[in-house]
Amino acid sequence: MSKPFLGTGWGFPLGVTDSGAVGVAAYEESVRQSVWIILGTAKGERVMRPDFGCGIYDLVFEINSVATSGGVAQAVREALLRLEPRIDVLAIDVQPSPDGAILLINIEYQVRATNNIFNLVYPFYLERS
């Protein structure tokens, strides 16, 4: 089923197909990659778009605590609400990995145009104290 209203764009990471064309991401995959790019970009990292990105990188040296998990969840929610209008964020759950060095950010979102629900887990690495 074609879903051109969700868009098609260059794939992430940038790559080339066997035929030599630039790899693309379409529809729900384009949305998933957009969420990944938003979370992987620190605010201020893009020169012409200083407001683009997620504020979780301000918390990278924080101690792994409930307060840090809450701050990460809030920063992710704000970034996705501001920068990805094609989705509704249903839930964000932040859990530490067993060794405590990584926060696993579990994001459940719904694509507005299709009502399909997806889940993405983003690993956020903390400095060990």
C-alpha positions as CSV (number, residue, x, y, z in Angstrom):
1,M,0.0,0.0,0.0
2,S,1.4,3.4,-1.0
3,K,1.6,6.1,1.7
4,P,3.1,9.1,-0.1
5,F,1.6,11.4,2.5
6,L,4.2,10.2,5.0
7,G,7.1,11.2,2.8
8,T,10.2,9.7,1.3
9,G,13.7,11.0,1.8
10,W,17.3,10.1,2.0
11,G,17.9,7.1,4.2
12,F,19.9,7.2,7.4
13,P,22.7,6.5,7.5
14,L,23.3,7.8,4.1
15,G,24.1,5.0,1.6
16,V,24.1,4.0,-2.0
17,T,22.0,1.3,-3.6
18,D,23.4,-1.4,-5.9
19,S,22.3,0.7,-8.9
20,G,24.3,3.7,-7.6
21,A,21.3,5.7,-6.4
22,V,21.1,7.4,-3.0
23,G,19.3,5.1,-0.6
24,V,15.9,6.3,0.5
25,A,13.6,5.7,3.4
26,A,9.9,5.8,2.8
27,Y,6.7,6.1,4.8
28,E,6.8,4.6,8.3
29,E,10.6,3.9,7.9
30,S,11.1,7.6,7.1
31,V,9.3,8.5,10.4
32,R,11.3,6.0,12.4
33,Q,14.6,7.3,11.0
34,S,13.4,10.9,11.7
35,V,12.8,10.0,15.4
36,W,16.3,8.4,15.6
37,I,17.9,11.5,14.0
38,I,16.1,13.9,16.4
39,L,17.3,11.8,19.4
40,G,20.8,11.5,18.1
41,T,21.3,15.2,17.6
42,A,22.3,17.5,20.4
43,K,20.6,21.0,20.5
44,G,23.0,23.5,18.9
45,E,24.8,20.8,16.9
46,R,23.4,22.0,13.6
47,V,24.7,25.5,12.7
48,M,21.6,26.7,10.7
49,R,19.1,25.0,13.0
50,P,20.3,25.5,16.6
51,D,16.9,24.6,18.0
52,F,17.0,21.1,16.3
53,G,17.8,18.1,18.4
54,C,17.1,16.7,21.8
55,G,18.2,18.0,25.2
56,I,19.3,14.6,26.5
57,Y,22.9,15.4,25.8
58,D,22.8,18.1,28.5
59,L,22.4,15.2,30.9
60,V,25.2,12.9,29.6
61,F,27.4,13.3,32.8
62,E,24.6,13.0,35.3
63,I,24.5,10.2,37.8
64,N,22.1,7.3,36.9
65,S,19.2,8.1,39.1
66,V,15.4,8.4,38.9
67,A,15.7,12.2,38.5
68,T,18.0,11.7,35.5
69,S,15.6,9.1,33.9
70,G,12.8,11.6,34.4
71,G,14.8,14.4,32.8
72,V,15.7,12.2,29.8
73,A,12.0,11.2,29.3
74,Q,10.9,14.9,29.5
75,A,13.6,16.0,27.0
76,V,12.7,13.2,24.6
77,R,9.0,14.0,24.8
78,E,9.6,17.8,24.2
79,A,11.9,17.2,21.3
80,L,9.5,14.8,19.5
81,L,6.5,17.0,20.1
82,R,8.3,20.0,18.7
83,L,10.1,18.4,15.8
84,E,8.1,15.4,14.5
85,P,4.5,16.4,13.7
86,R,3.7,13.1,12.0
87,I,3.5,11.2,15.3
88,D,1.7,11.2,18.6
89,V,4.0,10.1,21.5
90,L,2.0,7.5,23.5
91,A,4.6,6.5,26.1
92,I,8.2,7.0,27.1
93,D,9.9,4.6,29.5
94,V,13.5,5.1,30.6
95,Q,15.2,2.1,32.2
96,P,18.9,1.6,33.2
97,S,20.8,-1.3,31.7
98,P,22.0,-3.9,34.1
99,D,25.5,-2.4,34.3
100,G,24.0,1.2,34.8
101,A,26.1,2.7,32.0
102,I,23.2,3.0,29.5
103,L,19.7,4.3,29.8
104,L,17.3,2.5,27.4
105,I,14.7,4.9,26.2
106,N,11.7,3.0,25.0
107,I,9.4,5.2,22.9
108,E,5.9,4.1,21.9
109,Y,4.4,6.3,19.2
110,Q,1.5,6.3,16.7
111,V,1.8,7.6,13.2
112,R,-1.1,10.0,12.9
113,A,-1.9,9.4,9.2
114,T,-2.2,5.6,9.5
115,N,-2.8,5.0,13.2
116,N,-0.1,2.4,13.2
117,I,1.7,2.0,16.5
118,F,5.5,1.5,16.7
119,N,8.1,1.1,19.4
120,L,11.7,2.3,19.2
121,V,14.4,1.7,21.8
122,Y,17.2,4.3,21.9
123,P,20.3,3.6,23.9
124,F,21.6,6.7,25.8
125,Y,25.1,6.3,27.2
126,L,25.9,7.9,30.6
127,E,29.3,8.6,32.1
128,R,30.0,6.2,34.9
129,S,30.5,7.8,38.3
